[in-house]
Amino acid sequence: MSILEDVQARYRYLPKDALILISEWMGVPLSQTYSVATFYNAFSLKPKGRHIINVCLGTACNVRGSRKVVERIADRLGIEPGETTQDGEFTLETLNCVGACALGPVAIIDGTHFGRVNAAGADKLLKKLGVEGRKE
C-alpha cells in the first residue's frame, strides 16, 4: 500500500500505467492492485487539483448551512463536487463527517481545518487561494 501512497503523492492520483507497473513489479494481478486502489477513499483514479477543498456535509454541518458553502465554492470555481478545475488547480469534494461537529460547517483546504464557515467565509478562503472573480 505504501507504494500506492507514494505514487498518489507524486501525481495527485493513481495513473493507469502506474497501476500496471506496480502490479507487474509486485507480481500480483492488476485486478488486485485495482481493488486496493478503489477500496480506500484516500486513493483516486482521477487527477486531483493542486488544492483540495473538502466541505463536511455531516448532519451538524448540514443543519448549519454547509450545502450553501458547497454551492458557493462550486459556483466560484465553475465545477461540481467531485470535479477538478480544467487548469488542475482545485478539486472540490464533500465528506460525510469530519468529527468536528461543534465547529460546523467545516471546510478542509489542503489538510487545514476551518470552522464555522459560511458562504462569505468561503469567499475569503478562496480569495486566499487566488480565486478572485474566477469562473471557468
VEXZAMAR-472285 format. One record per residue (C-alpha): residue number from 1; residue in one letter; x, y, z. Coordinates in pm, 1 decimal, m for minus. Layout:
> NUM:A:X:Y:Z
...
end
This chain:
> 1:M:0.0:0.0:0.0
> 2:S:284.8:238.3:68.0
> 3:I:388.7:230.4:m297.0
> 4:L:36.2:338.6:m395.2
> 5:E:60.0:619.6:m141.2
> 6:D:393.8:730.1:m288.0
> 7:V:256.0:733.4:m643.3
> 8:Q:m56.6:919.2:m530.0
> 9:A:156.4:1180.3:m350.9
> 10:R:366.7:1235.7:m662.1
> 11:Y:90.7:1253.9:m924.4
> 12:R:m210.1:1350.1:m706.4
> 13:Y:m385.1:1035.6:m835.6
> 14:L:m303.6:680.7:m945.8
> 15:P:m243.8:672.5:m1322.4
> 16:K:m343.8:352.1:m1502.9
> 17:D:12.8:296.8:m1627.2
> 18:A:141.0:319.9:m1270.2
> 19:L:m109.0:59.1:m1151.7
> 20:I:5.8:m174.7:m1428.8
> 21:L:373.3:m125.7:m1340.4
> 22:I:307.2:m174.5:m968.5
> 23:S:117.4:m496.1:m1038.8
> 24:E:397.9:m630.2:m1256.1
> 25:W:667.1:m527.6:m1009.0
> 26:M:484.4:m686.9:m715.2
> 27:G:385.0:m995.2:m912.5
> 28:V:13.3:m959.6:m842.0
> 29:P:m279.4:m940.5:m1084.4
> 30:L:m381.3:m591.2:m1193.0
> 31:S:m729.7:m665.9:m1058.0
> 32:Q:m584.6:m698.9:m707.1
> 33:T:m398.4:m367.6:m728.5
> 34:Y:m708.2:m202.5:m872.4
> 35:S:m920.7:m344.7:m587.9
> 36:V:m693.9:m187.0:m327.8
> 37:A:m682.9:144.1:m517.9
> 38:T:m1061.6:163.8:m539.4
> 39:F:m1139.7:31.4:m190.5
> 40:Y:m966.6:308.9:4.0
> 41:N:m1105.1:662.5:m20.2
> 42:A:m753.3:802.2:14.5
> 43:F:m676.4:687.5:m340.0
> 44:S:m808.8:843.2:m658.2
> 45:L:m803.7:717.2:m1015.7
> 46:K:m885.3:1066.5:m1143.0
> 47:P:m637.0:1356.1:m1134.5
> 48:K:m691.0:1589.6:m840.8
> 49:G:m613.4:1956.9:m817.5
> 50:R:m313.1:2116.2:m658.2
> 51:H:m553.1:2242.8:m390.4
> 52:I:m806.8:2002.4:m241.3
> 53:I:m1115.9:2165.1:m91.0
> 54:N:m1336.8:1942.5:124.5
> 55:V:m1663.4:2052.0:284.5
> 56:C:m1832.5:1846.2:553.2
> 57:L:m2195.6:1753.6:484.8
> 58:G:m2247.3:1566.4:811.7
> 59:T:m2570.6:1632.4:998.5
> 60:A:m2439.1:1908.7:1226.5
> 61:C:m2262.2:2089.4:941.8
> 62:N:m2558.0:2042.4:707.7
> 63:V:m2802.3:2193.1:958.9
> 64:R:m2567.8:2492.1:988.7
> 65:G:m2556.2:2558.4:613.5
> 66:S:m2270.8:2354.9:468.4
> 67:R:m2465.3:2292.3:145.1
> 68:K:m2465.7:2667.8:80.7
> 69:V:m2090.5:2668.3:133.8
> 70:V:m2051.2:2389.9:m123.6
> 71:E:m2277.4:2575.8:m368.0
> 72:R:m2076.0:2897.5:m327.6
> 73:I:m1742.7:2725.0:m379.6
> 74:A:m1874.8:2525.0:m675.2
> 75:D:m2013.0:2841.2:m833.4
> 76:R:m1689.8:3034.9:m783.0
> 77:L:m1475.8:2753.9:m924.9
> 78:G:m1715.8:2658.7:m1203.0
> 79:I:m1718.3:2291.4:m1101.9
> 80:E:m1938.6:2047.8:m912.6
> 81:P:m1836.3:1841.3:m609.0
> 82:G:m1611.1:1556.5:m719.4
> 83:E:m1466.3:1759.6:m1006.8
> 84:T:m1136.8:1934.6:m1070.8
> 85:T:m1094.6:2266.1:m1247.6
> 86:Q:m965.4:2242.2:m1603.3
> 87:D:m636.0:2403.5:m1509.0
> 88:G:m579.2:2137.7:m1240.0
> 89:E:m562.2:2390.1:m957.9
> 90:F:m867.5:2295.7:m749.6
> 91:T:m1068.3:1985.9:m661.4
> 92:L:m1393.1:2021.6:m466.6
> 93:E:m1509.5:1725.7:m259.8
> 94:T:m1767.3:1665.6:10.4
> 95:L:m1728.2:1448.7:318.5
> 96:N:m1990.3:1282.6:536.6
> 97:C:m1845.7:1384.3:873.9
> 98:V:m1506.1:1508.4:985.5
> 99:G:m1576.5:1475.2:1358.2
> 100:A:m1563.8:1847.2:1432.9
> 101:C:m1938.5:1894.2:1473.8
> 102:A:m1908.7:2178.9:1726.1
> 103:L:m1720.9:2383.1:1464.3
> 104:G:m1962.6:2327.4:1175.4
> 105:P:m1980.7:2399.8:895.8
> 106:V:m1626.6:2274.7:845.7
> 107:A:m1413.0:2314.9:535.1
> 108:I:m1075.1:2148.2:492.7
> 109:I:m837.7:2304.8:245.2
> 110:D:m514.0:2124.0:173.4
> 111:G:m543.2:1947.0:508.5
> 112:T:m611.5:2258.1:718.4
> 113:H:m946.9:2268.6:900.8
> 114:F:m1159.0:2584.1:904.5
> 115:G:m1462.3:2602.6:1133.1
> 116:R:m1787.6:2797.0:1124.9
> 117:V:m1750.8:2861.7:751.6
> 118:N:m2042.8:3032.9:581.1
> 119:A:m2074.4:3148.9:219.7
> 120:A:m1891.8:3477.5:289.9
> 121:G:m1621.5:3287.1:477.3
> 122:A:m1585.2:3055.0:180.2
> 123:D:m1525.6:3359.5:m40.0
> 124:K:m1247.9:3476.0:195.4
> 125:L:m1082.5:3133.0:193.5
> 126:L:m1099.3:3117.5:m185.7
> 127:K:m952.8:3465.5:m211.7
> 128:K:m651.1:3348.9:m8.6
> 129:L:m605.9:3077.5:m271.5
> 130:G:m618.8:3332.6:m553.4
> 131:V:m975.7:3263.9:m663.8
> 132:E:m1089.0:3622.6:m700.4
> 133:G:m1368.2:3650.2:m951.2
> 134:R:m1253.7:3326.9:m1111.0
> 135:K:m1508.8:3129.3:m1303.5
> 136:E:m1432.7:2868.1:m1567.7
end
